[in-house]
Amino acid sequence: MIDIVTESMFIDTFKKIRPDNFSYDGLKVLFEHLEEYENSTGEEIEFDVIAICCDYSEYETKKELLNDYSSFETFEEIEEQTEIIEFKKWDFNKGYKDYSSYIIRAF
């Protein structure tokens, strides 16, 4: 049996089960990424919030990401090892932030 998960169901479920793992903008980008993966491979992904949280992490800044992966000297070295999704976050007072945030697939 397969359920079709919409973007709003995806976000709402994450916010109920693991509210602090991803920002709203991060969840939108992650949902789009996972849908693109399914479409390009023909492989369906099980919607398991905990498994997705184990597979992906969000970083507010490139500096924060590099701190967690300090065994690598450059961002590009990390990019060669795994998927990195770069995106801009929306701030209701200022619009899009001046810097990028990142979602990285654990490796």
Phi and psi in radians as a Rosetta constraint file:
Dihedral C 1 N 2 CA 2 C 2 CIRCULARHARMONIC -2.166 0.35
Dihedral N 2 CA 2 C 2 N 3 CIRCULARHARMONIC 2.304 0.35
Dihedral C 2 N 3 CA 3 C 3 CIRCULARHARMONIC -1.741 0.35
Dihedral N 3 CA 3 C 3 N 4 CIRCULARHARMONIC 2.494 0.35
Dihedral C 3 N 4 CA 4 C 4 CIRCULARHARMONIC -1.590 0.35
Dihedral N 4 CA 4 C 4 N 5 CIRCULARHARMONIC 2.220 0.35
Dihedral C 4 N 5 CA 5 C 5 CIRCULARHARMONIC -1.845 0.35
Dihedral N 5 CA 5 C 5 N 6 CIRCULARHARMONIC 2.153 0.35
Dihedral C 5 N 6 CA 6 C 6 CIRCULARHARMONIC -1.513 0.35
Dihedral N 6 CA 6 C 6 N 7 CIRCULARHARMONIC 2.930 0.35
Dihedral C 6 N 7 CA 7 C 7 CIRCULARHARMONIC -1.028 0.35
Dihedral N 7 CA 7 C 7 N 8 CIRCULARHARMONIC -0.773 0.35
Dihedral C 7 N 8 CA 8 C 8 CIRCULARHARMONIC -1.177 0.35
Dihedral N 8 CA 8 C 8 N 9 CIRCULARHARMONIC -0.633 0.35
Dihedral C 8 N 9 CA 9 C 9 CIRCULARHARMONIC -1.123 0.35
Dihedral N 9 CA 9 C 9 N 10 CIRCULARHARMONIC -0.743 0.35
Dihedral C 9 N 10 CA 10 C 10 CIRCULARHARMONIC -1.002 0.35
Dihedral N 10 CA 10 C 10 N 11 CIRCULARHARMONIC -0.911 0.35
Dihedral C 10 N 11 CA 11 C 11 CIRCULARHARMONIC -1.134 0.35
Dihedral N 11 CA 11 C 11 N 12 CIRCULARHARMONIC -0.810 0.35
Dihedral C 11 N 12 CA 12 C 12 CIRCULARHARMONIC -1.065 0.35
Dihedral N 12 CA 12 C 12 N 13 CIRCULARHARMONIC -0.720 0.35
Dihedral C 12 N 13 CA 13 C 13 CIRCULARHARMONIC -1.148 0.35
Dihedral N 13 CA 13 C 13 N 14 CIRCULARHARMONIC -0.767 0.35
Dihedral C 13 N 14 CA 14 C 14 CIRCULARHARMONIC -1.065 0.35
Dihedral N 14 CA 14 C 14 N 15 CIRCULARHARMONIC -0.767 0.35
Dihedral C 14 N 15 CA 15 C 15 CIRCULARHARMONIC -1.150 0.35
Dihedral N 15 CA 15 C 15 N 16 CIRCULARHARMONIC -0.477 0.35
Dihedral C 15 N 16 CA 16 C 16 CIRCULARHARMONIC -1.390 0.35
Dihedral N 16 CA 16 C 16 N 17 CIRCULARHARMONIC -0.768 0.35
Dihedral C 16 N 17 CA 17 C 17 CIRCULARHARMONIC -1.548 0.35
Dihedral N 17 CA 17 C 17 N 18 CIRCULARHARMONIC -0.800 0.35
Dihedral C 17 N 18 CA 18 C 18 CIRCULARHARMONIC -2.356 0.35
Dihedral N 18 CA 18 C 18 N 19 CIRCULARHARMONIC 1.223 0.35
Dihedral C 18 N 19 CA 19 C 19 CIRCULARHARMONIC -1.132 0.35
Dihedral N 19 CA 19 C 19 N 20 CIRCULARHARMONIC -0.333 0.35
Dihedral C 19 N 20 CA 20 C 20 CIRCULARHARMONIC -1.820 0.35
Dihedral N 20 CA 20 C 20 N 21 CIRCULARHARMONIC 0.028 0.35
Dihedral C 20 N 21 CA 21 C 21 CIRCULARHARMONIC -1.333 0.35
Dihedral N 21 CA 21 C 21 N 22 CIRCULARHARMONIC -0.639 0.35
Dihedral C 21 N 22 CA 22 C 22 CIRCULARHARMONIC -2.448 0.35
Dihedral N 22 CA 22 C 22 N 23 CIRCULARHARMONIC 2.580 0.35
Dihedral C 22 N 23 CA 23 C 23 CIRCULARHARMONIC -1.296 0.35
Dihedral N 23 CA 23 C 23 N 24 CIRCULARHARMONIC 2.930 0.35
Dihedral C 23 N 24 CA 24 C 24 CIRCULARHARMONIC -1.027 0.35
Dihedral N 24 CA 24 C 24 N 25 CIRCULARHARMONIC -0.824 0.35
Dihedral C 24 N 25 CA 25 C 25 CIRCULARHARMONIC -1.110 0.35
Dihedral N 25 CA 25 C 25 N 26 CIRCULARHARMONIC -0.686 0.35
Dihedral C 25 N 26 CA 26 C 26 CIRCULARHARMONIC -1.079 0.35
Dihedral N 26 CA 26 C 26 N 27 CIRCULARHARMONIC -0.710 0.35
Dihedral C 26 N 27 CA 27 C 27 CIRCULARHARMONIC -1.137 0.35
Dihedral N 27 CA 27 C 27 N 28 CIRCULARHARMONIC -0.682 0.35
Dihedral C 27 N 28 CA 28 C 28 CIRCULARHARMONIC -1.079 0.35
Dihedral N 28 CA 28 C 28 N 29 CIRCULARHARMONIC -0.782 0.35
Dihedral C 28 N 29 CA 29 C 29 CIRCULARHARMONIC -1.186 0.35
Dihedral N 29 CA 29 C 29 N 30 CIRCULARHARMONIC -0.715 0.35
Dihedral C 29 N 30 CA 30 C 30 CIRCULARHARMONIC -1.147 0.35
Dihedral N 30 CA 30 C 30 N 31 CIRCULARHARMONIC -0.731 0.35
Dihedral C 30 N 31 CA 31 C 31 CIRCULARHARMONIC -1.037 0.35
Dihedral N 31 CA 31 C 31 N 32 CIRCULARHARMONIC -0.824 0.35
Dihedral C 31 N 32 CA 32 C 32 CIRCULARHARMONIC -1.054 0.35
Dihedral N 32 CA 32 C 32 N 33 CIRCULARHARMONIC -0.741 0.35
Dihedral C 32 N 33 CA 33 C 33 CIRCULARHARMONIC -1.084 0.35
Dihedral N 33 CA 33 C 33 N 34 CIRCULARHARMONIC -0.804 0.35
Dihedral C 33 N 34 CA 34 C 34 CIRCULARHARMONIC -1.171 0.35
Dihedral N 34 CA 34 C 34 N 35 CIRCULARHARMONIC -0.651 0.35
Dihedral C 34 N 35 CA 35 C 35 CIRCULARHARMONIC -1.111 0.35
Dihedral N 35 CA 35 C 35 N 36 CIRCULARHARMONIC -0.753 0.35
Dihedral C 35 N 36 CA 36 C 36 CIRCULARHARMONIC -1.081 0.35
Dihedral N 36 CA 36 C 36 N 37 CIRCULARHARMONIC -0.691 0.35
Dihedral C 36 N 37 CA 37 C 37 CIRCULARHARMONIC -1.066 0.35
Dihedral N 37 CA 37 C 37 N 38 CIRCULARHARMONIC -0.832 0.35
Dihedral C 37 N 38 CA 38 C 38 CIRCULARHARMONIC -1.046 0.35
Dihedral N 38 CA 38 C 38 N 39 CIRCULARHARMONIC -0.777 0.35
Dihedral C 38 N 39 CA 39 C 39 CIRCULARHARMONIC -1.145 0.35
Dihedral N 39 CA 39 C 39 N 40 CIRCULARHARMONIC -0.670 0.35
Dihedral C 39 N 40 CA 40 C 40 CIRCULARHARMONIC -1.386 0.35
Dihedral N 40 CA 40 C 40 N 41 CIRCULARHARMONIC -0.463 0.35
Dihedral C 40 N 41 CA 41 C 41 CIRCULARHARMONIC -1.815 0.35
Dihedral N 41 CA 41 C 41 N 42 CIRCULARHARMONIC -0.319 0.35
Dihedral C 41 N 42 CA 42 C 42 CIRCULARHARMONIC 1.321 0.35
Dihedral N 42 CA 42 C 42 N 43 CIRCULARHARMONIC 0.083 0.35
Dihedral C 42 N 43 CA 43 C 43 CIRCULARHARMONIC -1.704 0.35
Dihedral N 43 CA 43 C 43 N 44 CIRCULARHARMONIC 2.239 0.35
Dihedral C 43 N 44 CA 44 C 44 CIRCULARHARMONIC -1.488 0.35
Dihedral N 44 CA 44 C 44 N 45 CIRCULARHARMONIC 2.496 0.35
Dihedral C 44 N 45 CA 45 C 45 CIRCULARHARMONIC -1.787 0.35
Dihedral N 45 CA 45 C 45 N 46 CIRCULARHARMONIC 2.349 0.35
Dihedral C 45 N 46 CA 46 C 46 CIRCULARHARMONIC -1.263 0.35
Dihedral N 46 CA 46 C 46 N 47 CIRCULARHARMONIC 2.310 0.35
Dihedral C 46 N 47 CA 47 C 47 CIRCULARHARMONIC -1.456 0.35
Dihedral N 47 CA 47 C 47 N 48 CIRCULARHARMONIC 1.588 0.35
Dihedral C 47 N 48 CA 48 C 48 CIRCULARHARMONIC -2.166 0.35
Dihedral N 48 CA 48 C 48 N 49 CIRCULARHARMONIC 1.797 0.35
Dihedral C 48 N 49 CA 49 C 49 CIRCULARHARMONIC -0.977 0.35
Dihedral N 49 CA 49 C 49 N 50 CIRCULARHARMONIC -0.795 0.35
Dihedral C 49 N 50 CA 50 C 50 CIRCULARHARMONIC -1.126 0.35
Dihedral N 50 CA 50 C 50 N 51 CIRCULARHARMONIC -0.768 0.35
Dihedral C 50 N 51 CA 51 C 51 CIRCULARHARMONIC -1.092 0.35
Dihedral N 51 CA 51 C 51 N 52 CIRCULARHARMONIC -0.722 0.35
Dihedral C 51 N 52 CA 52 C 52 CIRCULARHARMONIC -1.131 0.35
Dihedral N 52 CA 52 C 52 N 53 CIRCULARHARMONIC -0.677 0.35
Dihedral C 52 N 53 CA 53 C 53 CIRCULARHARMONIC -1.137 0.35
Dihedral N 53 CA 53 C 53 N 54 CIRCULARHARMONIC -0.551 0.35
Dihedral C 53 N 54 CA 54 C 54 CIRCULARHARMONIC -1.310 0.35
Dihedral N 54 CA 54 C 54 N 55 CIRCULARHARMONIC -0.536 0.35
Dihedral C 54 N 55 CA 55 C 55 CIRCULARHARMONIC -1.491 0.35
Dihedral N 55 CA 55 C 55 N 56 CIRCULARHARMONIC -0.463 0.35
Dihedral C 55 N 56 CA 56 C 56 CIRCULARHARMONIC -2.290 0.35
Dihedral N 56 CA 56 C 56 N 57 CIRCULARHARMONIC 2.567 0.35
Dihedral C 56 N 57 CA 57 C 57 CIRCULARHARMONIC -2.348 0.35
Dihedral N 57 CA 57 C 57 N 58 CIRCULARHARMONIC 2.614 0.35
Dihedral C 57 N 58 CA 58 C 58 CIRCULARHARMONIC -1.895 0.35
Dihedral N 58 CA 58 C 58 N 59 CIRCULARHARMONIC 2.437 0.35
Dihedral C 58 N 59 CA 59 C 59 CIRCULARHARMONIC -2.171 0.35
Dihedral N 59 CA 59 C 59 N 60 CIRCULARHARMONIC 2.322 0.35
Dihedral C 59 N 60 CA 60 C 60 CIRCULARHARMONIC -1.153 0.35
Dihedral N 60 CA 60 C 60 N 61 CIRCULARHARMONIC -0.656 0.35
Dihedral C 60 N 61 CA 61 C 61 CIRCULARHARMONIC -2.430 0.35
Dihedral N 61 CA 61 C 61 N 62 CIRCULARHARMONIC 2.878 0.35
Dihedral C 61 N 62 CA 62 C 62 CIRCULARHARMONIC -1.121 0.35
Dihedral N 62 CA 62 C 62 N 63 CIRCULARHARMONIC -0.648 0.35
Dihedral C 62 N 63 CA 63 C 63 CIRCULARHARMONIC -1.073 0.35
Dihedral N 63 CA 63 C 63 N 64 CIRCULARHARMONIC -0.766 0.35
Dihedral C 63 N 64 CA 64 C 64 CIRCULARHARMONIC -1.073 0.35
Dihedral N 64 CA 64 C 64 N 65 CIRCULARHARMONIC -0.743 0.35
Dihedral C 64 N 65 CA 65 C 65 CIRCULARHARMONIC -1.090 0.35
Dihedral N 65 CA 65 C 65 N 66 CIRCULARHARMONIC -0.810 0.35
Dihedral C 65 N 66 CA 66 C 66 CIRCULARHARMONIC -1.136 0.35
Dihedral N 66 CA 66 C 66 N 67 CIRCULARHARMONIC -0.564 0.35
Dihedral C 66 N 67 CA 67 C 67 CIRCULARHARMONIC -1.124 0.35
Dihedral N 67 CA 67 C 67 N 68 CIRCULARHARMONIC -0.705 0.35
Dihedral C 67 N 68 CA 68 C 68 CIRCULARHARMONIC -1.267 0.35
Dihedral N 68 CA 68 C 68 N 69 CIRCULARHARMONIC -0.473 0.35
Dihedral C 68 N 69 CA 69 C 69 CIRCULARHARMONIC -1.988 0.35
Dihedral N 69 CA 69 C 69 N 70 CIRCULARHARMONIC 0.932 0.35
Dihedral C 69 N 70 CA 70 C 70 CIRCULARHARMONIC -1.205 0.35
Dihedral N 70 CA 70 C 70 N 71 CIRCULARHARMONIC -0.214 0.35
Dihedral C 70 N 71 CA 71 C 71 CIRCULARHARMONIC -1.284 0.35
Dihedral N 71 CA 71 C 71 N 72 CIRCULARHARMONIC -0.195 0.35
Dihedral C 71 N 72 CA 72 C 72 CIRCULARHARMONIC -1.778 0.35
Dihedral N 72 CA 72 C 72 N 73 CIRCULARHARMONIC 2.499 0.35
Dihedral C 72 N 73 CA 73 C 73 CIRCULARHARMONIC -1.457 0.35
Dihedral N 73 CA 73 C 73 N 74 CIRCULARHARMONIC -0.539 0.35
Dihedral C 73 N 74 CA 74 C 74 CIRCULARHARMONIC -2.333 0.35
Dihedral N 74 CA 74 C 74 N 75 CIRCULARHARMONIC 2.789 0.35
Dihedral C 74 N 75 CA 75 C 75 CIRCULARHARMONIC -1.047 0.35
Dihedral N 75 CA 75 C 75 N 76 CIRCULARHARMONIC -0.689 0.35
Dihedral C 75 N 76 CA 76 C 76 CIRCULARHARMONIC -1.082 0.35
Dihedral N 76 CA 76 C 76 N 77 CIRCULARHARMONIC -0.620 0.35
Dihedral C 76 N 77 CA 77 C 77 CIRCULARHARMONIC -1.114 0.35
Dihedral N 77 CA 77 C 77 N 78 CIRCULARHARMONIC -0.681 0.35
Dihedral C 77 N 78 CA 78 C 78 CIRCULARHARMONIC -1.168 0.35
Dihedral N 78 CA 78 C 78 N 79 CIRCULARHARMONIC -0.746 0.35
Dihedral C 78 N 79 CA 79 C 79 CIRCULARHARMONIC -1.019 0.35
Dihedral N 79 CA 79 C 79 N 80 CIRCULARHARMONIC -0.561 0.35
Dihedral C 79 N 80 CA 80 C 80 CIRCULARHARMONIC -1.243 0.35
Dihedral N 80 CA 80 C 80 N 81 CIRCULARHARMONIC -0.360 0.35
Dihedral C 80 N 81 CA 81 C 81 CIRCULARHARMONIC -1.669 0.35
Dihedral N 81 CA 81 C 81 N 82 CIRCULARHARMONIC -0.401 0.35
Dihedral C 81 N 82 CA 82 C 82 CIRCULARHARMONIC -2.747 0.35
Dihedral N 82 CA 82 C 82 N 83 CIRCULARHARMONIC 3.112 0.35
Dihedral C 82 N 83 CA 83 C 83 CIRCULARHARMONIC -1.444 0.35
Dihedral N 83 CA 83 C 83 N 84 CIRCULARHARMONIC 2.325 0.35
Dihedral C 83 N 84 CA 84 C 84 CIRCULARHARMONIC -2.250 0.35
Dihedral N 84 CA 84 C 84 N 85 CIRCULARHARMONIC 2.213 0.35
Dihedral C 84 N 85 CA 85 C 85 CIRCULARHARMONIC -1.880 0.35
Dihedral N 85 CA 85 C 85 N 86 CIRCULARHARMONIC 2.050 0.35
Dihedral C 85 N 86 CA 86 C 86 CIRCULARHARMONIC -1.729 0.35
Dihedral N 86 CA 86 C 86 N 87 CIRCULARHARMONIC 2.384 0.35
Dihedral C 86 N 87 CA 87 C 87 CIRCULARHARMONIC -2.695 0.35
Dihedral N 87 CA 87 C 87 N 88 CIRCULARHARMONIC 2.837 0.35
Dihedral C 87 N 88 CA 88 C 88 CIRCULARHARMONIC -1.801 0.35
Dihedral N 88 CA 88 C 88 N 89 CIRCULARHARMONIC 2.430 0.35
Dihedral C 88 N 89 CA 89 C 89 CIRCULARHARMONIC -1.632 0.35
Dihedral N 89 CA 89 C 89 N 90 CIRCULARHARMONIC 2.587 0.35
Dihedral C 89 N 90 CA 90 C 90 CIRCULARHARMONIC -1.641 0.35
Dihedral N 90 CA 90 C 90 N 91 CIRCULARHARMONIC 2.313 0.35
Dihedral C 90 N 91 CA 91 C 91 CIRCULARHARMONIC -1.996 0.35
Dihedral N 91 CA 91 C 91 N 92 CIRCULARHARMONIC 2.105 0.35
Dihedral C 91 N 92 CA 92 C 92 CIRCULARHARMONIC -1.070 0.35
Dihedral N 92 CA 92 C 92 N 93 CIRCULARHARMONIC -0.423 0.35
Dihedral C 92 N 93 CA 93 C 93 CIRCULARHARMONIC -1.534 0.35
Dihedral N 93 CA 93 C 93 N 94 CIRCULARHARMONIC -0.523 0.35
Dihedral C 93 N 94 CA 94 C 94 CIRCULARHARMONIC -2.103 0.35
Dihedral N 94 CA 94 C 94 N 95 CIRCULARHARMONIC -0.100 0.35
Dihedral C 94 N 95 CA 95 C 95 CIRCULARHARMONIC 1.520 0.35
Dihedral N 95 CA 95 C 95 N 96 CIRCULARHARMONIC -2.656 0.35
Dihedral C 95 N 96 CA 96 C 96 CIRCULARHARMONIC -1.232 0.35
Dihedral N 96 CA 96 C 96 N 97 CIRCULARHARMONIC 2.444 0.35
Dihedral C 96 N 97 CA 97 C 97 CIRCULARHARMONIC -1.164 0.35
Dihedral N 97 CA 97 C 97 N 98 CIRCULARHARMONIC 2.733 0.35
Dihedral C 97 N 98 CA 98 C 98 CIRCULARHARMONIC -1.297 0.35
Dihedral N 98 CA 98 C 98 N 99 CIRCULARHARMONIC -0.238 0.35
Dihedral C 98 N 99 CA 99 C 99 CIRCULARHARMONIC -2.147 0.35
Dihedral N 99 CA 99 C 99 N 100 CIRCULARHARMONIC 2.856 0.35
Dihedral C 99 N 100 CA 100 C 100 CIRCULARHARMONIC -1.582 0.35
Dihedral N 100 CA 100 C 100 N 101 CIRCULARHARMONIC 2.657 0.35
Dihedral C 100 N 101 CA 101 C 101 CIRCULARHARMONIC -1.947 0.35
Dihedral N 101 CA 101 C 101 N 102 CIRCULARHARMONIC 2.951 0.35
Dihedral C 101 N 102 CA 102 C 102 CIRCULARHARMONIC -2.461 0.35
Dihedral N 102 CA 102 C 102 N 103 CIRCULARHARMONIC 2.521 0.35
Dihedral C 102 N 103 CA 103 C 103 CIRCULARHARMONIC -2.038 0.35
Dihedral N 103 CA 103 C 103 N 104 CIRCULARHARMONIC 2.292 0.35
Dihedral C 103 N 104 CA 104 C 104 CIRCULARHARMONIC -2.177 0.35
Dihedral N 104 CA 104 C 104 N 105 CIRCULARHARMONIC 2.444 0.35
Dihedral C 104 N 105 CA 105 C 105 CIRCULARHARMONIC -1.462 0.35
Dihedral N 105 CA 105 C 105 N 106 CIRCULARHARMONIC 2.228 0.35
Dihedral C 105 N 106 CA 106 C 106 CIRCULARHARMONIC -1.063 0.35
Dihedral N 106 CA 106 C 106 N 107 CIRCULARHARMONIC 2.543 0.35
